Amino acid sequence: MLILPSRRQFLTGLGAGAGLAAATGVYAFDVEPMHRLVVTSYAPALPNWDPGLRLRVAVLADFHVCEPFMPFDRVAEIVDATNALKPDLVLLLGDYPAGKIAWRKLPLDQFARMMEDLKAPLGTHAILGNHDWWDDKAVQKARRGPPAVKGLLEARGIPVMENQALRLTKDGRPFWIAGLADQQPFEDVWTSVSYADVPRTLAAVTDSAPVILMAHEPDIFMDVPDRVSLTLAGHTHGGQVRIFGRSPAIRKIYGHDYSYGHVVQDGRHMIVSGGFGMSRIPMRFGVPPEIVLLELGQPNPAIAGA
């Protein structure tokens, strides 16, 4: 026998559903994107890695500075949290301005000054993302770069790598960091123009030391050879909405899910950061803003067991 709910039960259920929807909305549009900050740790066993090279790397992606979604006090919080981790090296993966979701854009020269406050013995190194190009209207009009933020960061002692590689040493053991130019520099033709050049970038690597490759968009992982120990990417924001381990807003690349986290494909490794900011829709759900912390080499047991 079918028993229908009473009017009181129906209204109670309707009210509960509306309350849950409202609470979820507050969380997704305010709490998670603007107030949460997590450290996501990885201690992967990497190919072509010197096991005696222990390296602690903080990876920061997709700030998208603007008001009200990424104000400078939030940036300062991220800088302080990163410094507290005491990394050997800090890597910035691009997308510093916010783009179209910004209610008010913030000056990128002040953002660059705040990046100068990051502390790491091996320095802070950066690449550019698509929004660094798209948000620079002079660059879009001229159809050529570099975007202004590149010079602003470099004026603060932060190298911005575009198809370049740099050899560094930790405790007498060498390694390389390499940075690709952006794959989507022009907003209106982003599907057909890419400045990223993997062969040119790796041609600058002159010995067998391990290579960490920075690429803003993870799509290029298909073209990264196994000479590279680890590729780091951002861009996706983890899909901004992640449910049951899936990011429905991010398309697969030739059947591969590059939306978020540690990807292993044909023995090659990539870690995609969820980053900090947002684009298109100012919400995050199930993928809180994160600092990625890498413990490379002999793993830290506390992190390896996390």
C-alpha positions in Angstrom: 0.0 0.0 0.0 1.4 3.4 -1.0 1.5 5.8 2.0 1.8 9.4 1.0 3.6 11.9 3.3 1.4 14.3 5.3 1.4 18.0 4.5 3.6 18.6 7.7 6.0 15.9 6.6 6.2 17.2 3.1 6.9 20.8 4.3 9.4 19.6 6.8 11.3 17.6 4.1 11.1 20.6 1.7 12.5 22.9 4.4 15.3 20.5 5.2 16.2 20.2 1.5 16.2 23.9 1.1 18.3 24.3 4.2 20.8 21.7 3.0 21.0 23.4 -0.4 21.6 26.8 1.2 24.3 25.4 3.5 26.0 23.7 0.5 25.9 26.9 -1.4 27.4 28.9 1.4 30.2 26.2 1.7 30.9 26.0 -2.0 30.8 29.8 -2.7 32.4 31.0 0.5 33.8 28.6 3.1 35.8 26.2 0.9 37.2 28.7 -1.7 37.9 31.7 0.5 38.6 30.3 4.0 40.0 26.8 3.7 43.7 26.1 3.0 45.2 22.6 3.1 48.7 21.2 2.5 48.6 18.2 0.2 51.7 16.1 0.5 53.3 13.7 -1.9 56.3 11.4 -1.5 56.4 9.6 -4.9 59.1 7.1 -5.9 60.2 8.7 -9.2 62.0 7.3 -12.2 65.5 8.7 -12.9 65.7 10.2 -9.4 68.9 10.3 -7.4 67.9 8.4 -4.2 70.4 10.4 -2.2 68.8 13.7 -3.3 66.3 14.7 -0.7 64.3 17.7 -1.8 61.4 19.5 -0.2 59.4 21.5 -2.7 56.4 23.8 -2.2 54.2 24.1 -5.3 51.8 27.1 -5.6 49.4 27.3 -8.5 46.6 29.5 -9.8 46.4 32.4 -7.4 43.9 34.4 -9.5 44.3 37.5 -7.3 41.3 39.7 -7.2 38.6 41.0 -4.8 36.7 39.5 -3.2 37.8 36.0 -4.1 41.6 36.2 -3.6 42.5 39.5 -1.7 46.0 40.3 -0.6 45.4 39.2 3.0 44.6 35.7 1.6 47.8 35.8 -0.5 49.7 36.7 2.7 48.1 33.8 4.5 49.3 31.4 1.7 52.8 32.9 1.8 53.1 32.5 5.6 51.8 28.9 5.4 54.3 28.1 2.7 57.2 29.5 4.6 56.2 27.5 7.7 56.8 24.3 5.7 60.5 25.3 5.3 60.8 24.2 1.6 64.1 23.9 -0.1 62.5 25.3 -3.3 59.2 27.1 -4.2 57.7 26.7 -7.7 54.9 29.0 -9.0 52.8 27.4 -11.8 51.2 30.5 -13.3 47.8 32.2 -13.5 48.4 35.1 -11.2 45.5 37.4 -12.2 41.9 36.4 -11.9 40.3 37.1 -15.3 36.6 37.7 -15.7 35.3 36.6 -12.3 37.1 39.5 -10.6 34.8 42.1 -9.1 37.9 44.3 -8.7 41.3 43.5 -10.2 44.3 43.9 -8.0 47.7 45.4 -9.0 50.1 42.6 -10.0 53.2 44.6 -8.9 52.0 44.3 -5.3 51.4 40.6 -5.8 55.0 40.2 -7.1 56.3 42.0 -4.0 54.4 39.5 -1.9 56.0 36.6 -3.8 59.3 38.0 -2.9 58.5 37.2 0.7 58.6 33.4 0.0 61.6 31.9 1.7 63.5 28.9 0.3 67.3 28.3 0.1 67.1 27.4 -3.6 64.8 30.2 -4.4 61.4 30.8 -6.0 61.0 30.0 -9.7 57.9 30.6 -11.9 56.2 29.9 -15.2 53.3 31.7 -16.8 49.7 30.4 -17.3 47.0 31.3 -19.9 45.4 34.0 -17.7 48.7 35.8 -17.4 48.5 36.2 -21.2 44.7 36.6 -21.4 44.5 39.3 -18.8 47.2 41.4 -20.4 45.2 43.3 -23.0 48.2 44.9 -24.6 49.7 41.5 -25.3 46.4 40.2 -26.7 46.2 43.1 -29.0 49.8 42.9 -30.2 49.6 39.1 -30.5 52.9 38.7 -28.8 54.4 38.8 -25.3 55.8 38.7 -22.8 53.0 39.5 -20.4 53.7 42.3 -17.9 53.6 40.0 -14.9 56.8 38.3 -16.1 58.8 41.5 -15.7 57.2 42.2 -12.4 58.2 38.9 -10.9 61.7 39.0 -12.4 62.2 42.5 -10.9 61.6 40.8 -7.5 64.3 38.2 -8.2 61.9 35.4 -9.3 63.0 33.9 -12.6 60.1 33.2 -15.0 61.0 30.3 -17.2 59.7 29.9 -20.8 61.1 26.8 -22.5 64.2 27.0 -20.3 66.0 24.8 -17.8 68.1 25.6 -14.8 70.6 23.3 -13.0 70.5 23.5 -9.2 72.3 21.7 -6.4 71.1 20.4 -3.0 73.8 19.0 -0.7 76.2 18.6 -3.6 73.6 16.6 -5.7 72.5 18.3 -8.9 69.0 18.4 -10.4 67.2 20.5 -13.0 64.1 22.5 -13.0 62.6 23.2 -16.4 59.7 25.5 -17.3 57.5 25.4 -20.4 55.9 28.5 -22.0 52.2 28.6 -22.0 50.1 26.3 -24.2 47.1 28.7 -24.5 48.5 32.2 -24.8 45.7 33.8 -26.9 42.1 33.6 -25.6 40.4 33.6 -29.0 42.5 30.9 -30.6 43.6 28.9 -27.6 43.0 25.6 -29.3 45.5 26.2 -32.1 48.4 28.3 -30.7 50.9 27.0 -28.1 54.3 28.4 -27.2 55.3 25.3 -25.1 58.3 23.5 -26.7 59.3 20.3 -24.8 62.3 19.4 -27.1 63.8 22.9 -26.9 63.4 23.0 -23.2 65.0 19.6 -22.5 67.8 20.4 -25.0 69.1 22.7 -22.3 69.5 19.8 -19.9 73.2 18.8 -20.4 73.7 15.9 -18.0 71.8 12.9 -16.4 70.7 14.7 -13.3 66.9 14.4 -12.4 64.5 16.9 -14.1 61.4 18.5 -12.7 59.3 20.0 -15.4 56.8 22.8 -14.8 53.8 23.0 -17.3 50.8 25.2 -16.5 48.3 23.1 -18.4 48.5 19.3 -17.8 47.5 18.5 -21.4 51.1 18.4 -22.6 51.9 15.4 -20.4 51.2 13.2 -23.4 54.3 14.7 -25.0 56.7 14.6 -22.0 59.4 11.9 -22.4 60.5 9.6 -19.7 63.7 11.6 -19.3 61.7 13.8 -17.0 61.4 12.5 -13.4 58.3 14.6 -12.5 55.9 17.0 -14.3 54.1 19.5 -12.3 50.9 21.3 -13.6 48.0 23.4 -12.4 45.3 25.1 -14.5 42.4 22.8 -13.7 41.8 23.9 -10.1 40.9 20.2 -9.7 37.8 20.9 -11.6 36.6 23.3 -8.8 33.9 20.7 -8.1 35.2 17.2 -7.2 32.7 14.5 -6.2 33.5 10.9 -5.3 37.1 11.4 -6.7 35.9 12.8 -10.0 36.0 16.2 -11.6 33.0 16.3 -14.0 33.9 19.7 -15.5 37.3 18.6 -16.8 37.4 16.7 -20.1 39.7 13.7 -20.4 42.8 13.9 -22.7 42.7 10.9 -25.1 41.0 8.9 -22.4 43.3 10.0 -19.5 42.1 11.9 -16.5 44.5 14.8 -15.9 42.2 16.8 -13.7 43.9 16.5 -10.3 46.4 14.7 -8.2 49.2 12.1 -8.9 49.0 10.7 -12.4 51.1 7.8 -13.5 51.1 6.9 -17.2 53.5 4.6 -19.0 55.9 4.9 -16.0 55.9 8.7 -16.2 54.7 10.8 -13.2 52.7 14.1 -13.1 51.2 15.9 -10.1 48.4 18.3 -10.9 47.7 20.9 -8.2 44.2 22.0 -7.3 45.7 25.5 -6.8 44.1 28.3 -4.9 41.8 30.4 -7.1 38.9 30.1 -9.4 37.8 31.0 -12.9 34.4 31.1 -14.7 32.4 30.3 -11.6 33.5 31.5 -8.2 33.0 28.2 -6.3 34.9 25.2 -5.1 33.5 22.0 -3.7 35.5 18.9 -2.7 38.8 20.4 -3.8 39.9 23.0 -1.2 42.7 25.5 -2.0 46.0 23.7 -1.5 49.7 24.1 -1.2 51.3 21.0 -2.7 54.3 19.8 -0.7 56.7 17.3 -2.4 59.1 15.2 -0.4 61.4 13.8 -3.0 64.2 11.3 -2.5 64.2 9.3 0.7 60.6 9.8 1.8 59.6 11.3 5.1 57.8 8.5 6.9 55.1 10.9 8.3 54.2 12.0 4.8 54.7 8.6 3.0 52.2 7.1 5.4 49.7 9.9 5.1 
